[in-house]
Amino acid sequence: MNGPVIAVIVTLLGKTGRVSHAASLLHDLETDGVEVDVYGYTSLITAYANNRKYRDALKVFGKMKEEGCEPTLITYNAILNVYGKMGVPWTKIIALVEDMKCRGLVPDLCTYNTLISCCRAGSLHEEALDIFQEIKVAGFTPDVVTYNVLLDVYGKSRRPKEAMEVLKQMEINGFRPSGVTYNSLMSAYVRGGLLEDALELKRKMVVKGIKPDVYTYTTLLSGFVKAGKDELAMEVFEEMREVGCKPNICTFNALIKMYGDRGKFEEMERVFKEIKVCKCSPDIVTWNTLLAVFGQNGMDSEVSGVFEEMERAGFVPERDTFNTLISAYGRCGSFDQAMTVYKRMLEAGVSPDLSTYNAVLATLARGGLWEQSEKVLAEMKDGGCKPNEATYSSLLHAYANGREVERMNALAEEIYSGRIKMHAVLLSTLVLVNSKVDLVVQTEHAFLEFKKRGILPDITTVNAMLSIYGRKNKKGPKVYEILNYMYESGLTLSLTTYNSLMYKYSCTENFQKSEQILREMPDKGIEPDVISYNVVIYAYCRNRMMEEAKRIFEEMKDPAPAPDVVTYNTFIATYAADSMFVEAIDVVRHMIKQGCWPNQNTYNSIVDWYCKLKLRDEAWKFVQDLGNLDPHVAEDEKSRLLERIAKKWSQVKP
């Protein structure tokens, strides 16, 4: 059992996924007095890295240095690869390279290629280009791996034009593009929203004799899913099977995400079961996707259940899982749980990366906590973590939710001026946040930028345009223009699309069209949610057709979504506006009995209409007796209402 033999055995164990056996072997050998050299340690580092146990790989590296075992260039290259997979900040990566140089080790082409690959996690395309130039200065010639990893970085950075230039350089220098090359370039097109170009690239692959593989099809499938083009996504999946290309776990993960994002949980479960039928096994991404899907649908109990099931299946949470959990709980509005996960992550020795910071920022944005968001952004920069488009997107949402329009406009100006690099994601965000605060001109400005840049907006962006036009141009042609645009672009209408369209009709003379759309939705494969029913109830309440509103309310039972506070508040506000305070209070009593607790809007509508109708004494009595109606009401809430009555009464004309 000499050094080379030990290294070979460790490598073989690592390749068969038995890395824990490899670690035990080294431990037993050391206990028996056998010296493990740098090759044994380096093999174990590589085995851990190949099995995604990055923290264990770093522990081995630390142990080596503590015991005075001098790392080789191969060791450093392996650790650089681990850093890249972990998304370690660029400053730490450069510090490792400097440490390597201080030990008299000169970077080779593998080092440079790995450094370029490290740029992928943070979308550091500028740094990647600098390394590419440094290769030539160091006297090396870029090889096919160099070009492919650079293409991959540009793909992750959503820079298809630069990626195409790399392909041209590659061919000029005599390197024949492979399937890997085209897949990286296709990823750049897909991430940039250029799906037609991605399809054209697939056709070019076939012409050049390169057979599209599972990665080609899965990249296209994921792109169509993200763009809301479900039919085209399924066409890709069917073609994939017809040509005999076996789906892998990444393919199934994309399908799970598609069905989950559309709220089609039965289909999602069917795909999950099909994974085993196709002799695949759920991976960490599968579990993370399920966590994300349930999180974005506000199903926090399901999030916790999936996480527990994942741990029972033997998966140890890594950074991606923690990031997904933070995002999931943030989407559910469980901010405390999100921050608890963040603390647990730090306690587990997992350092934050770009995705972590972005997950925390997205959570803060939902609460409109813009001041805390600015502090996190400052911490990112101080820690050497470079913000990307998702970072600034969350900051825009934080400003919008906090109604900080001036800060939002100032950040938008930095984006349009180029001080912050423009991305399709940022354009989409500008449409969303401006729509959210009802800034029609600014929303149109951002939407027009898509056309100028030749980028097809995704379904979420188009829905935002439909929503603002539905609210602000109820009688105009703008809504129909957007609908025609959606049909012409081949976008699959989503639940949000139908809800926006229903709301548009609810505010017009043709308000009964809202219920007609509600009835048509199941035939289109869309299950109405509580918002759908609330919009129809609003349409009837607004037109004082209370019996029709009650009829819709009665439908909101299993399997239909249960009424929420908005449902009840719509009835309460309508009754109060018609001086039917007995009926309004009866609704409050009913909602409490059903376990749906009133919010500030519930009581605001009642006291406000008392004041408008010059019934101040009745308003005061209502608040004073509120404890009998609502046992959970706090004294602070009663004080707030009394102050509101005083303020409203002062505004009432004699």
C-alpha positions in Angstrom: 0.0 0.0 0.0 2.2 2.8 -1.3 1.2 6.3 -2.3 0.3 5.6 -6.0 -1.8 2.5 -5.0 -3.7 4.4 -2.3 -4.5 7.2 -4.8 -5.8 4.7 -7.4 -8.0 3.0 -4.8 -9.4 6.3 -3.5 -10.1 7.4 -7.1 -12.0 4.2 -8.0 -14.1 4.3 -4.8 -14.9 8.0 -5.6 -16.0 7.1 -9.1 -18.4 4.5 -7.8 -19.9 6.9 -5.3 -18.3 5.2 -2.3 -16.5 8.3 -1.1 -17.2 7.6 2.6 -15.4 4.3 2.2 -12.5 6.1 0.6 -12.3 8.5 3.6 -12.5 5.6 6.0 -9.7 3.8 4.2 -7.3 6.8 4.6 -8.3 7.2 8.2 -7.6 3.5 8.9 -4.3 3.6 7.1 -3.1 6.7 9.1 -4.2 4.9 12.3 -2.0 1.9 11.3 0.9 4.2 10.7 0.8 4.2 6.9 1.8 7.6 5.5 -0.7 9.2 3.2 1.0 11.5 0.7 -0.3 14.4 -1.3 -1.6 12.1 -4.1 -3.8 10.3 -1.7 -5.2 13.5 -0.3 -5.7 15.0 -3.7 -7.5 11.9 -4.9 -9.9 12.2 -1.9 -10.5 15.9 -2.6 -11.4 15.1 -6.2 -13.6 12.2 -5.1 -15.5 14.5 -2.7 -15.8 17.1 -5.4 -17.2 14.6 -7.9 -19.8 13.5 -5.4 -20.8 17.1 -4.6 -19.4 17.0 -1.1 -17.6 20.3 -1.4 -17.3 21.1 2.3 -15.6 17.7 3.0 -13.2 18.4 0.1 -12.2 21.7 1.8 -11.7 20.0 5.1 -9.3 17.5 3.5 -7.4 20.5 2.0 -7.2 22.2 5.4 -6.0 19.0 7.0 -3.2 18.6 4.4 -1.8 22.0 5.1 -2.1 21.5 8.9 0.0 18.3 8.6 2.6 20.0 6.5 1.7 18.0 3.4 2.6 20.4 0.6 -0.2 20.7 -2.1 0.7 20.3 -5.7 -0.6 22.2 -8.7 -3.1 19.4 -9.3 -4.3 19.8 -5.7 -4.9 23.6 -6.2 -6.6 22.9 -9.5 -9.0 20.5 -7.7 -9.7 23.1 -4.9 -10.3 25.8 -7.6 -12.9 23.5 -9.1 -14.5 23.1 -5.7 -14.6 26.9 -5.2 -16.2 27.3 -8.6 -18.9 24.7 -7.8 -19.6 26.3 -4.4 -19.9 29.8 -5.9 -17.1 31.1 -3.6 -16.6 34.9 -4.0 -14.1 35.9 -6.7 -11.9 37.6 -4.1 -11.3 34.3 -2.3 -10.6 32.5 -5.6 -8.0 35.0 -6.5 -6.5 34.7 -3.0 -6.2 31.0 -3.5 -4.3 31.5 -6.8 -2.0 34.0 -5.0 -1.3 31.4 -2.3 -0.5 28.9 -5.0 2.0 31.2 -6.7 3.6 32.0 -3.3 4.4 28.3 -3.0 6.3 28.5 -6.3 3.6 26.8 -8.3 2.9 28.3 -11.8 -0.6 28.1 -13.2 -1.1 25.7 -16.2 -3.8 25.7 -18.8 -6.0 23.5 -16.6 -5.7 26.2 -13.9 -6.8 28.9 -16.3 -9.7 26.8 -17.7 -10.9 26.1 -14.1 -10.6 29.8 -13.3 -12.8 30.7 -16.3 -15.3 28.0 -15.1 -15.3 29.6 -11.7 -16.7 32.7 -13.2 -19.9 30.9 -14.2 -21.6 30.9 -10.7 -21.5 34.7 -10.4 -22.0 35.4 -14.1 -18.5 37.1 -14.1 -18.1 37.3 -17.9 -15.7 40.3 -17.7 -13.4 38.4 -15.3 -13.7 35.3 -17.6 -12.5 37.3 -20.6 -9.6 38.7 -18.6 -8.5 35.2 -17.7 -8.9 34.2 -21.4 -6.5 37.0 -22.4 -4.1 36.1 -19.6 -3.8 32.6 -21.1 -2.2 34.0 -24.2 0.1 36.3 -22.2 1.3 33.3 -20.2 2.3 31.5 -23.4 -0.5 29.0 -23.5 -2.8 28.3 -26.4 -6.5 28.1 -25.6 -7.9 24.6 -26.2 -11.4 23.3 -26.9 -12.1 23.1 -23.1 -11.1 26.8 -22.8 -13.6 27.9 -25.5 -16.4 25.7 -24.1 -16.1 27.0 -20.5 -16.0 30.6 -21.8 -19.1 29.8 -23.8 -20.7 28.4 -20.7 -19.9 31.6 -18.7 -21.5 33.7 -21.4 -24.5 31.4 -21.5 -25.0 31.8 -17.7 -24.5 35.6 -18.1 -27.2 35.8 -20.8 -24.8 37.2 -23.3 -25.6 35.4 -26.6 -23.7 37.8 -28.9 -20.4 37.4 -27.0 -21.0 33.6 -27.0 -21.4 33.6 -30.8 -18.1 35.5 -31.1 -16.4 32.8 -29.0 -17.8 30.2 -31.4 -16.4 32.1 -34.4 -13.0 32.4 -32.8 -13.1 28.7 -32.0 -13.7 27.7 -35.6 -11.1 30.2 -36.9 -8.5 28.6 -34.7 -9.2 25.2 -36.0 -11.3 23.7 -33.2 -14.4 21.8 -34.4 -17.4 22.7 -32.2 -18.8 19.7 -30.3 -22.2 19.0 -28.9 -21.0 20.6 -25.6 -20.1 23.8 -27.5 -23.5 24.1 -29.1 -25.3 23.2 -25.9 -23.4 26.1 -24.1 -24.3 28.5 -26.9 -27.9 27.3 -26.9 -28.0 28.0 -23.1 -26.9 31.6 -23.8 -29.7 32.0 -26.3 -32.3 30.5 -24.0 -31.3 32.5 -21.0 -31.4 35.6 -23.2 -35.0 34.8 -24.2 -33.9 34.2 -27.9 -35.8 31.0 -28.3 -36.1 31.2 -32.1 -32.3 31.5 -32.3 -32.0 28.5 -30.0 -34.2 26.4 -32.4 -32.2 27.6 -35.4 -29.0 26.6 -33.6 -30.4 23.1 -33.1 -31.1 22.9 -36.8 -27.5 24.0 -37.5 -26.2 21.2 -35.2 -28.1 18.6 -37.3 -26.8 20.0 -40.6 -23.2 19.8 -39.2 -23.7 16.2 -38.3 -23.9 16.8 -34.5 -26.8 14.9 -33.0 -28.8 16.8 -30.4 -28.5 15.1 -27.0 -30.5 15.1 -23.8 -28.8 18.4 -22.7 -29.8 20.0 -26.0 -33.5 19.0 -25.6 -33.6 19.8 -21.9 -32.1 23.3 -22.4 -34.8 24.0 -25.0 -37.5 22.5 -22.9 -36.5 24.6 -19.9 -36.5 27.7 -22.1 -40.0 27.2 -23.3 -41.2 26.4 -19.8 -39.7 29.7 -18.5 -41.3 31.6 -21.4 -44.7 30.1 -20.7 -44.9 28.2 -24.0 -46.1 24.9 -22.6 -47.2 23.5 -25.9 -43.8 24.0 -27.5 -42.1 22.6 -24.4 -44.2 19.4 -24.7 -43.4 19.3 -28.4 -39.7 19.3 -27.6 -40.3 16.5 -25.0 -42.2 14.4 -27.5 -39.6 14.9 -30.2 -36.9 13.9 -27.7 -38.7 10.6 -27.1 -39.5 10.0 -30.8 -35.8 10.2 -31.7 -34.9 7.8 -28.9 -33.2 10.3 -26.7 -33.8 9.1 -23.1 -34.8 11.9 -20.7 -32.5 12.4 -17.7 -33.2 13.7 -14.3 -32.7 17.3 -15.5 -35.5 16.8 -18.1 -37.9 15.5 -15.4 -36.9 18.4 -13.1 -37.8 20.9 -15.9 -41.2 19.2 -16.3 -41.8 19.2 -12.6 -41.1 22.9 -12.6 -43.5 23.5 -15.5 -46.4 21.7 -14.0 -45.7 23.1 -10.5 -45.5 26.7 -11.8 -48.9 26.2 -13.4 -50.4 24.8 -10.2 -50.9 21.4 -11.9 -49.9 19.3 -8.9 -51.4 16.0 -10.2 -49.4 16.2 -13.4 -46.3 17.1 -11.3 -46.8 14.1 -9.1 -47.2 11.9 -12.2 -43.8 13.2 -13.5 -42.2 12.5 -10.1 -43.4 8.9 -10.3 -42.2 8.5 -13.9 -38.7 9.3 -12.7 -38.5 5.8 -11.1 -40.2 4.2 -14.1 -37.4 5.5 -16.3 -34.8 4.2 -13.9 -33.7 7.6 -12.8 -33.4 8.8 -9.2 -34.4 12.2 -7.8 -31.4 14.3 -7.2 -30.8 17.4 -5.1 -32.2 19.6 -7.9 -35.4 17.6 -7.9 -36.0 18.2 -4.2 -35.0 21.8 -4.5 -37.4 22.2 -7.4 -40.3 20.7 -5.3 -39.3 23.1 -2.4 -39.4 26.1 -4.8 -42.7 25.1 -6.4 -44.5 24.7 -3.1 -42.9 27.8 -1.8 -44.0 30.0 -4.7 -47.5 28.7 -4.2 -47.5 29.7 -0.6 -47.7 26.1 0.7 -45.4 26.3 3.7 -46.5 23.1 5.3 -45.7 21.2 2.0 -42.3 23.0 1.9 -41.5 21.6 5.4 -42.8 18.2 4.4 -40.7 17.9 1.3 -37.6 19.1 3.3 -38.2 16.4 5.9 -38.7 13.7 3.2 -35.5 14.9 1.4 -33.5 14.4 4.6 -35.1 11.0 5.2 -33.9 10.1 1.7 -30.3 10.7 2.8 -29.8 14.1 1.1 -27.7 16.5 3.2 -28.7 20.1 2.6 -26.1 22.0 0.7 -26.1 25.7 -0.2 -28.6 25.3 -3.0 -31.0 23.7 -0.7 -30.7 26.4 2.0 -31.0 29.0 -0.7 -34.2 27.3 -2.0 -35.6 27.1 1.5 -35.0 30.8 2.2 -36.8 31.6 -1.1 -39.6 29.2 -0.5 -40.4 30.5 3.0 -40.0 34.0 1.8 -42.6 33.4 -0.9 -44.9 32.0 1.7 -44.5 35.2 3.7 -42.8 33.2 6.5 -40.0 35.7 7.0 -39.0 34.5 10.4 -38.7 30.9 9.1 -36.6 32.2 6.1 -34.2 33.9 8.4 -34.0 30.9 10.7 -32.9 28.8 7.7 -30.3 31.4 6.9 -28.9 31.2 10.4 -29.0 27.4 10.3 -27.0 27.6 7.1 -24.3 29.8 8.7 -24.2 27.5 11.7 -23.6 24.5 9.4 -20.5 26.3 8.1 -22.0 27.1 4.7 -20.9 30.5 3.6 -23.3 32.7 1.6 -22.9 33.1 -2.1 -24.5 35.2 -4.7 -27.6 33.0 -4.7 -27.9 33.2 -0.9 -27.8 37.0 -0.9 -30.3 37.1 -3.7 -32.6 34.7 -1.9 -32.4 36.9 1.3 -33.0 40.1 -0.8 -36.0 38.5 -2.5 -37.5 37.7 0.9 -36.9 41.2 2.1 -38.4 42.7 -1.1 -41.7 40.9 -0.5 -42.1 42.8 2.7 -41.0 46.1 1.2 -38.0 46.2 3.6 -35.9 48.4 1.3 -33.6 49.7 4.0 -32.6 46.2 5.1 -32.2 45.4 1.4 -29.7 48.2 0.9 -27.7 47.0 3.9 -27.6 43.5 2.5 -26.4 44.9 -0.9 -23.6 46.8 0.9 -22.6 43.5 2.8 -22.5 41.7 -0.6 -20.1 44.2 -2.1 -18.0 44.4 1.1 -17.7 40.6 1.0 -16.5 40.6 -2.6 -19.7 39.2 -4.0 -20.6 41.0 -7.2 -24.4 41.8 -7.6 -26.1 40.6 -10.7 -29.4 41.3 -12.4 -31.4 39.3 -9.8 -29.9 41.4 -7.0 -31.0 44.7 -8.6 -34.4 43.1 -9.5 -35.0 42.3 -5.8 -34.0 45.8 -4.9 -36.5 47.2 -7.4 -39.2 45.1 -5.9 -38.3 46.2 -2.4 -38.6 49.8 -3.4 -42.0 49.2 -5.2 -43.4 47.2 -2.2 -42.2 50.0 0.1 -43.7 52.6 -2.2 -40.3 54.3 -2.6 -41.0 55.5 -6.1 -38.2 58.0 -6.2 -35.6 55.4 -5.3 -37.1 53.0 -7.8 -36.9 55.6 -10.6 -33.3 56.5 -9.7 -32.3 52.8 -10.0 -34.2 52.5 -13.3 -32.3 55.4 -14.6 -29.0 53.7 -13.7 -30.2 50.7 -15.7 -31.3 52.6 -18.8 -28.1 54.7 -18.8 -25.9 51.6 -18.7 -24.3 52.2 -15.3 -26.0 49.0 -14.3 -25.8 46.5 -17.1 -29.1 45.9 -18.9 -30.6 42.4 -18.8 -33.9 40.9 -20.0 -34.5 40.1 -16.3 -34.2 43.8 -15.3 -36.4 44.9 -18.2 -39.1 42.4 -17.0 -38.7 43.6 -13.4 -39.1 47.3 -14.5 -42.4 46.3 -16.3 -43.6 44.5 -13.1 -42.7 47.1 -10.5 -43.9 50.1 -12.6 -47.2 48.2 -13.2 -47.4 47.4 -9.5 -47.4 51.1 -8.6 -49.6 52.1 -11.5 -47.0 54.1 -13.5 -48.4 53.5 -17.0 -45.8 55.6 -19.0 -42.8 54.0 -17.2 -44.3 50.5 -17.7 -44.7 51.1 -21.4 -41.2 52.4 -21.6 -39.8 49.2 -20.2 -42.0 47.0 -22.3 -40.9 48.8 -25.5 -37.3 48.2 -24.7 -38.0 44.5 -25.3 -38.9 45.2 -28.9 -36.0 47.5 -29.4 -33.6 44.8 -28.2 -35.4 42.0 -30.1 -36.1 40.0 -26.9 -39.4 38.2 -26.4 -40.9 39.0 -23.0 -42.0 36.0 -20.9 -45.6 35.3 -19.8 -45.1 37.1 -16.4 -44.1 40.3 -18.1 -46.9 40.3 -20.6 -49.4 39.6 -17.8 -48.1 42.7 -16.0 -48.9 44.8 -19.1 -52.4 43.1 -19.3 -52.9 43.9 -15.7 -52.1 47.6 -15.8 -54.1 48.2 -19.0 -57.0 46.3 -17.4 -56.8 48.7 -14.4 -56.0 51.9 -16.2 -57.5 51.5 -19.7 -60.7 49.6 -19.0 -62.5 51.0 -22.0 -59.5 51.3 -24.3 -58.1 48.9 -26.9 -54.8 48.3 -25.0 -56.0 45.2 -23.3 -57.0 43.6 -26.7 -53.6 44.7 -28.2 -51.8 42.7 -25.4 -54.0 39.7 -25.8 -53.4 39.7 -29.6 -49.7 40.0 -28.9 -49.9 37.0 -26.6 -51.7 34.9 -29.2 -49.3 35.9 -32.0 -46.2 35.2 -29.9 -47.5 31.7 -29.1 -47.6 32.4 -25.3 -49.7 30.0 -23.2 -52.3 32.0 -21.2 -51.7 31.4 -17.5 -54.0 31.7 -14.4 -52.7 35.3 -13.9 -53.7 36.1 -17.5 -57.3 35.0 -17.0 -57.5 36.7 -13.6 -56.3 40.0 -15.1 -58.8 39.7 -18.0 -61.6 38.9 -15.5 -60.7 42.0 -13.4 -60.7 44.2 -16.6 -64.3 43.1 -17.3 -65.4 43.4 -13.7 -64.9 47.1 -13.9 -66.9 47.6 -17.1 -70.6 47.4 -18.1 -69.9 44.0 -19.4 -69.0 42.8 -15.9 -70.9 39.5 -16.3 -68.2 38.4 -18.7 -66.0 37.8 -15.7 -68.1 34.8 -14.6 -68.2 33.5 -18.2 -64.3 33.5 -18.2 -64.4 31.7 -14.8 -66.5 28.9 -16.4 -64.2 28.6 -19.4 -61.0 28.3 -17.5 -61.2 24.6 -16.6 -61.8 23.7 -20.3 -58.5 25.5 -21.0 -56.7 23.4 -18.4 -56.5 26.2 -15.8 -58.0 25.7 -12.4 -59.4 29.0 -10.9 -57.9 30.1 -7.6 -59.3 32.3 -4.8 -58.5 35.4 -6.7 -60.6 34.2 -9.7 -63.6 33.8 -7.5 -62.9 37.1 -5.6 -62.9 39.0 -8.9 -66.3 37.6 -9.9 -67.7 38.4 -6.5 -66.3 41.9 -6.7 -68.0 42.3 -10.2 -71.4 41.5 -8.8 -70.9 43.4 -5.5 -69.8 46.5 -7.4 -73.1 46.3 -9.4 -75.1 45.6 -6.3 -76.1 42.1 -7.5 -75.7 40.6 -4.0 -77.6 37.4 -4.7 -75.3 36.6 -7.6 -72.3 37.4 -5.4 -73.6 35.0 -2.7 -74.2 32.3 -5.4 -70.5 32.5 -6.3 -69.5 32.6 -2.6 -71.5 29.3 -2.0 -69.4 27.7 -4.7 -66.2 28.4 -2.8 -66.2 25.0 -1.1 -64.2 21.9 -1.6 -62.8 21.4 -4.2 -62.9 25.1 -5.0 -60.6 27.4 -3.0 -61.9 28.5 0.4 -62.9 32.2 0.9 -60.1 34.4 2.2 -60.1 37.8 4.0 -60.5 39.6 0.6 -63.6 37.6 -0.2 -65.3 38.6 3.1 -64.0 42.2 2.9 -65.7 42.7 -0.5 -69.1 41.8 1.0 -68.5 43.9 4.1 -67.4 47.0 2.2 -70.4 46.7 -0.2 -72.9 46.3 2.7 -71.4 49.2 4.6 -71.5 51.5 1.6 -75.2 50.7 1.3 -75.8 51.5 5.0 -76.5 47.8 5.7 -74.3 47.7 8.8 -76.2 44.8 10.4 -75.4 42.7 7.3 -71.8 43.9 7.3 -71.3 42.9 10.9 -73.0 39.6 10.3 -70.4 38.9 7.6 -67.6 39.7 10.1 -69.2 37.3 12.6 -69.4 34.6 10.0 -65.8 35.0 8.8 -64.5 34.7 12.4 -66.6 31.6 12.9 -65.0 30.1 9.8 -61.5 30.8 11.2 -60.7 33.7 8.8 -59.5 36.6 10.9 -60.4 40.2 10.0 -57.6 42.6 9.0 -57.4 46.4 9.2 -59.4 46.8 5.9 -62.3 44.8 7.4 -62.9 47.3 10.1 -61.8 50.4 8.2 -64.6 50.0 5.7 -67.2 49.9 8.4 -66.0 52.9 10.5 -65.3 54.9 7.3 -68.9 54.5 6.1 -70.3 55.3 9.5 -68.3 58.6 9.3 -69.3 59.3 5.7 -73.0 58.9 6.6 -72.4 61.2 9.7 -73.1 58.4 12.2 -70.2 59.1 14.5 -71.8 57.8 17.6 -72.6 54.5 15.9 -68.9 54.3 14.8 -67.7 54.9 18.4 -70.1 52.3 19.8 -69.0 49.8 17.1 -65.4 50.1 18.2 -66.1 50.1 21.9 -68.1 46.8 21.5 -65.6 45.3 19.1 -64.3 42.9 21.7 -67.7 41.2 21.8 -67.6 40.6 18.1 -63.9 39.8 17.7 -62.3 38.2 20.9 -58.9 38.4 19.3 -58.9 42.1 18.6 -56.1 44.0 20.3 -56.4 47.2 22.3 -53.9 48.8 19.9 -56.3 48.0 17.0 -59.2 49.6 18.8 -57.1 52.7 19.5 -56.1 52.9 15.9 -59.8 52.8 14.8 -60.8 55.5 17.3 -58.0 57.7 15.9 -59.2 57.0 12.4 -62.8 57.9 13.3 -61.6 61.2 14.8 -59.6 62.0 11.7 -62.4 61.0 9.3 -65.0 63.0 11.3 -62.8 66.1 11.1 -63.0 65.8 7.3 -66.8 65.4 7.1 -68.5 68.6 5.9 -71.1 70.1 8.3 
